[in-house]
Amino acid sequence: MKFSVFQLSRRGGRPTNEDRMGYCYTREAGLFVLADGMGGHAEGEVASQLALQTLAAEFQRQATPRLPDVQAFLQQGVMLAHERILAYGRHKRMSDGPRTTVVAAVIQDGHVSWVNCGDSRLYWARDGVLQARTRDHSYAEMDRAGALKLAHKILNRNVLYTCLGAEARPVLDFAGPHKLQQNDRLLLCSDGLWDVLQEHILLQRLSNSPVQDAVPALVDAALQVAGSKSDNVTAIAVQWEQAQQEPEAADTQHGGEDTFSSTIQSLQDLEGFDVNLDEAEIERSIAEINEAIRRSALHKKV
């Protein structure tokens, strides 16, 4: 694989930045993740960090050097992150545990697949033209799709109806695999970016410059437009198969079979909470998740 990647997070007019982003890769697969800890709930930064750490740890475990099943990895990884966040809230005896959105993409065999929960977005652009973007799990998106009932019109349309860390099982949307072409761009971003900049401006700036220039320009533009009331602004962008490598480019073709690189911090204890799971615990958790998915599918068929 060969790609260029750049990431940046800036605090807006908020007391803390609860956004987290990062990526990791082997010589045959790459994972890109962004999570936005939800305001109004305690320790959103812990929820977003746990989401990234769990996905990165599971990627390192499975990508040796490729993932055997990309969609299964995405589903299992996000559900494991959800369970970890719930466990953290129980450990801290929190009446209202931490919550976060998440969007994660995997590139393998020249194809991209992704999953999202909440309203952190992924954009896929080719020559400045939008190929696809994720669907927000918000009442606003339901309203745009004509699926919001009249009785719900009075609700705050920006409220999310699913996320990681809530007691209800999270709603996950999957897409892919989609074949990438040279110079295709992927942008993962928090709502602090997409909610401020018009989509055609976002796509134009993403596509007209190398990602190491486009990302800072987009983040700065969002902060400037929103002013003192700006949300935190976080973005990670990937440019696929450049003809010539730019700074911040990763050429994984010469990596060994066991090569693993990551910008996501390894799992660490959080105030006495053991965030590490051994192999048996991971396998048991995945088996339980898969069984719940199977039962849900059977119920839908009935």
KAUR-V439149 format. One record per pair of residues at least 6 apart in sequence whose ideal C-beta (glycine too) atoms are under 6 Angstrom apart, sorted by the first residue. I is the first residue (numbers start at 1). GAP is how many residues later the second one is. Records with the same first field share a line. If there is no record, write none. Layout:
I: GAP ; GAP
//
This chain:
1: 251
2: 239 ; 249
3: 235 ; 237 ; 247
4: 207 ; 235 ; 238 ; 242 ; 244 ; 245
5: 18 ; 233
6: 205 ; 206 ; 209 ; 231 ; 242
7: 14 ; 229
8: 207 ; 208 ; 211
9: 10 ; 225
10: 209 ; 223
11: 6 ; 221
12: 180 ; 218 ; 219 ; 220 ; 221
13: 215 ; 216 ; 217
14: 218
17: 215
18: 19 ; 26 ; 27 ; 30
19: 17 ; 171 ; 213 ; 215
20: 15 ; 28 ; 29 ; 32
21: 13 ; 213 ; 215
22: 11 ; 30 ; 241 ; 242
23: 9 ; 240
24: 7 ; 32 ; 35 ; 238 ; 240
25: 227 ; 236
26: 37 ; 39 ; 234
27: 38 ; 225 ; 228 ; 232
28: 37 ; 38
29: 34 ; 37 ; 38 ; 79
30: 77
31: 28 ; 75
32: 73 ; 156 ; 204
33: 19 ; 22 ; 71
34: 69 ; 86 ; 154 ; 202
35: 13 ; 16 ; 17 ; 65 ; 67
36: 65 ; 84 ; 154
37: 7 ; 8 ; 10 ; 11 ; 63
38: 6 ; 61 ; 62
41: 55 ; 57 ; 58
42: 56
43: 55
44: 54
46: 52
47: 38 ; 51 ; 52 ; 53 ; 118
48: 52
50: 34 ; 35
51: 30 ; 49 ; 51 ; 113
52: 212
53: 214
54: 26 ; 27 ; 30
55: 22 ; 49
56: 206 ; 208
57: 210
58: 19
60: 200
62: 11
65: 192
66: 42
67: 6
70: 36 ; 38 ; 43
71: 103
74: 41
76: 210 ; 213
78: 37
79: 210
80: 205
81: 83
82: 82 ; 88
85: 79 ; 80
88: 185
89: 8
91: 182
97: 68
98: 67
99: 64 ; 66 ; 67
100: 64
101: 17 ; 18 ; 19 ; 62
102: 15 ; 62
103: 13 ; 17 ; 19 ; 85
104: 11
105: 7 ; 9 ; 17
106: 7
110: 70
111: 66 ; 68
112: 64 ; 66 ; 68
113: 63 ; 64
114: 8 ; 61
115: 57 ; 59
116: 18 ; 57
117: 47 ; 53 ; 55
118: 19 ; 42 ; 45
119: 17 ; 19 ; 41 ; 72
120: 70
121: 12 ; 13 ; 68 ; 73
122: 12 ; 66
123: 10 ; 64
124: 7 ; 8 ; 62
125: 60 ; 78 ; 81 ; 82
126: 58
128: 75 ; 79
130: 73
135: 6 ; 38
137: 23 ; 24 ; 25 ; 34
138: 22
139: 9 ; 16 ; 18 ; 20
140: 17 ; 18
142: 6
143: 14
162: 8 ; 9
164: 6
180: 60
182: 59
184: 56
185: 21 ; 22 ; 54
186: 52
187: 19 ; 50
188: 48
189: 46
190: 44
192: 39 ; 40 ; 41
193: 29 ; 40 ; 42
196: 26 ; 29 ; 30
197: 25
205: 9 ; 12 ; 13
206: 8
210: 36
211: 26 ; 28
212: 35 ; 36
215: 20 ; 22
218: 17
219: 14 ; 16
222: 11
223: 7 ; 10
267: 8 ; 9
//
